[in-house]
Amino acid sequence: MTFTFVTLFQNLIEGYFQDSILKRALEKKIINVDYLNPRDYTLNKHKKVDDTAVGGGAGMVMNPQPLFYALEELKKNDENVHIVFLTPVAKPFKQNDAKRLAAKSHIAFVSGRYEGIDERVVEEFADEVFSIGDYILTGGELASLVLCDAISRNVDGVLGNAESLEIESFETPLLEAPSFSKPKIYEDLSVPSEYLKGNHSKIRSLKLALSECKTKFFRPEQLKKHNCTTALGSQIKRTKS
Ligand code: ADE
């Protein structure tokens, strides 16, 4: 799987691949990362890539020409490249998208800076457009890394045995149950006693009940998609049906 970051700021992205799981995936050649800088494609003699907005409005907008040239070249080199734009004005990125996109052979993330990208570029080249949440970042680079990370861990071989993909939050409507590490008692804080007794069926039902509680607290809207089955869960009252 190849990821191409189309960005004016390669430095903002590189560091993320210099440690941990994605570093290992790069070393094992399970993923490959490259960069395309629109500034390298500008015909402007001052290397400008942005301008004021036509029709008024605050801030600078990225010009179409450098991005058209860069993305045309990208598509010429790989007709299968899947081009994704990052902007707050888009559908929210979800775990299902991460799983679906993990099957692609090549994804390019196009990051805007300033007030955004000339819409004609998006219209012409976007296979998909995503937002990572209802807030405005200074550019799409962080958002593109978020997608890249979430997609990569669904690519076969990226996670080791210790970093399992099983039963994660968002795979079901419920949030994941809390996890605990050793020691079993830290200072005067113990892990839930059921976790210590080794009865796996009891541990499973406690975890389900805790999942239902967490979901009720943090994401009550998600509970509507789930039938509470545990004693604890059945105490959860829905305020709206
Ligand atoms: N660029 C700026 N803010 C963003 C957001 N919330 N999601 C994706 N791209 C962005």
Residues whose N, C-alpha, C, O or C-beta is under 5 A from the ligand:
A	BS01	ADE	L86 T87 P88 F130 S131 I132 G133 Y135 I136 L137 G139 G140 A143
